[in-house]
């Protein structure tokens, strides 16, 4: 389960990178289309980049985040549930900021900034799960407790 946690957290981080790529594709395509004479008005539905950004942001990443939270209860990653909750919270904030940004476009900057926070937190969660477990003998030696078979000098 530890590796599932690591992979899910990593997929959330990769999803954020893909989101940046999708929205860049969407707007550079729109700008190119406008240079070719396209008029963008209230009836404009976007293009492939916009559609991919919307679908990943509303479906794929939230599902990955919720799966991460579920797996976190079984993965035995130190602080894993807490980091999964951070990811879920940042995903919820990201979606909220996206919807609010349509009415208050300046909030779009916070939507972009929060994406960086989500990327960082998901990467940290993945990294924590990838960290090697410390063997019990080393933990006991570090804490000053004798492990079976060890010799201590006084």
C-alpha positions as CSV (number, residue, x, y, z in Angstrom):
1,X,0.0,0.0,0.0
2,X,3.0,2.3,0.6
3,X,3.9,2.1,-3.1
4,X,0.3,2.8,-4.1
5,X,0.3,5.9,-1.9
6,X,3.6,7.0,-3.5
7,X,2.3,6.4,-7.0
8,X,-1.0,8.2,-6.4
9,X,0.7,11.2,-4.8
10,X,3.1,11.3,-7.8
11,X,0.3,11.1,-10.2
12,X,-1.4,14.1,-8.6
13,X,1.9,16.0,-9.0
14,X,2.2,15.0,-12.6
15,X,-1.4,15.9,-13.1
16,X,-0.6,19.5,-12.0
17,X,2.2,19.7,-14.5
18,X,-0.1,18.4,-17.3
19,X,-2.7,21.0,-16.2
20,X,-0.1,23.8,-16.9
21,X,0.6,22.2,-20.2
22,X,-3.0,21.9,-21.2
23,X,-3.9,25.5,-20.3
24,X,-0.8,26.8,-22.1
25,X,-1.9,24.8,-25.2
26,X,-5.4,26.1,-24.9
27,X,-4.5,29.8,-24.8
28,X,-1.6,29.7,-27.3
29,X,-4.0,27.9,-29.7
30,X,-6.7,30.5,-29.0
31,X,-4.2,33.3,-29.7
32,X,-3.1,31.6,-32.9
33,X,-6.7,31.2,-33.9
34,X,-7.4,34.9,-33.2
35,X,-4.5,35.8,-35.4
36,X,-6.2,33.8,-38.1
37,X,-9.4,35.7,-37.7
38,X,-11.3,33.8,-35.0
39,X,-13.5,36.0,-32.8
40,X,-13.7,34.9,-29.2
41,X,-16.9,36.0,-27.5
42,X,-19.3,34.6,-24.8
43,X,-20.2,31.7,-27.2
44,X,-16.6,30.5,-27.4
45,X,-16.4,27.0,-25.9
46,X,-12.6,26.7,-25.9
47,X,-10.4,24.3,-27.7
48,X,-8.7,21.0,-27.0
49,X,-6.3,22.5,-24.4
50,X,-9.2,24.1,-22.5
51,X,-11.3,20.9,-22.6
52,X,-8.4,18.8,-21.3
53,X,-7.6,21.4,-18.5
54,X,-11.2,21.3,-17.4
55,X,-11.6,17.5,-17.5
56,X,-8.4,16.8,-15.7
57,X,-9.1,19.5,-13.1
58,X,-12.6,18.5,-12.4
59,X,-12.4,14.7,-12.7
60,X,-9.0,13.1,-12.9
61,X,-7.1,15.0,-10.2
62,X,-9.9,15.0,-7.6
63,X,-10.4,11.3,-8.1
64,X,-6.6,10.7,-7.6
65,X,-6.7,12.9,-4.5
66,X,-9.6,11.0,-3.0
67,X,-8.0,7.7,-3.7
68,X,-4.8,8.9,-2.1
69,X,-6.8,9.8,1.0
70,X,-8.4,6.4,1.1
71,X,-5.1,4.6,0.6
72,X,-3.4,6.8,3.2
73,X,-5.3,5.0,6.0
74,X,-3.7,1.7,5.1
75,X,-0.3,2.7,3.7
76,X,1.6,3.1,7.0
77,X,3.3,6.2,5.8
78,X,4.4,8.5,8.7
79,X,2.1,11.5,8.5
80,X,0.6,10.0,5.3
81,X,-3.0,10.8,6.2
82,X,-2.1,14.4,7.1
83,X,-0.3,14.9,3.8
84,X,-3.2,13.3,1.8
85,X,-5.6,15.6,3.6
86,X,-3.4,18.6,2.5
87,X,-3.6,17.3,-1.1
88,X,-7.4,16.9,-0.9
89,X,-7.8,20.4,0.7
90,X,-5.6,22.0,-2.0
91,X,-7.5,20.3,-4.7
92,X,-10.8,21.6,-3.3
93,X,-9.4,25.1,-3.0
94,X,-8.1,24.8,-6.6
95,X,-11.6,24.0,-7.9
96,X,-13.2,26.7,-5.8
97,X,-10.7,29.3,-7.0
98,X,-11.3,28.2,-10.6
99,X,-15.1,28.9,-10.3
100,X,-14.6,32.1,-8.4
101,X,-12.1,33.3,-11.0
102,X,-14.8,33.5,-13.7
103,X,-16.6,36.2,-11.7
104,X,-13.4,37.8,-10.3
105,X,-10.6,37.2,-12.8
106,X,-7.9,38.5,-10.4
107,X,-8.5,35.4,-8.4
108,X,-7.1,33.5,-11.3
109,X,-3.6,34.4,-10.1
110,X,-4.4,32.6,-6.8
111,X,-5.6,29.6,-8.9
112,X,-2.2,29.5,-10.5
113,X,-0.3,30.0,-7.2
114,X,-2.3,27.3,-5.5
115,X,-1.3,24.9,-8.4
116,X,2.3,25.3,-7.3
117,X,1.3,24.6,-3.7
118,X,-0.5,21.4,-4.8
119,X,2.4,20.3,-6.9
120,X,4.8,20.8,-3.9
121,X,2.6,19.0,-1.4
122,X,1.8,16.1,-3.6
123,X,5.5,15.7,-4.4
124,X,6.4,15.8,-0.7
125,X,3.7,13.2,0.1
126,X,5.1,10.9,-2.7
127,X,8.7,11.5,-1.4
128,X,7.7,10.7,2.2
129,X,6.3,7.4,1.0
130,X,9.4,6.6,-1.0
131,X,11.7,7.2,2.0
132,X,13.2,4.0,3.2
133,X,12.0,2.6,6.4
134,X,14.5,2.6,9.2
135,X,15.1,-1.0,10.4
136,X,14.0,-1.7,14.0
137,X,17.5,-2.5,15.1
138,X,18.8,1.0,14.0
139,X,15.9,2.7,15.6
140,X,16.5,0.9,18.9
141,X,20.3,1.7,18.7
142,X,19.5,5.4,18.0
143,X,17.2,5.6,21.0
144,X,19.6,4.1,23.4
145,X,17.6,0.9,23.8
146,X,19.5,-2.4,23.4
147,X,18.4,-4.5,20.5
148,X,18.5,-8.3,20.8
149,X,22.1,-9.6,20.3
150,X,23.7,-6.2,20.8
151,X,26.5,-5.6,23.2
152,X,26.8,-2.4,25.2
153,X,29.8,-1.1,27.0
154,X,29.6,0.9,30.1
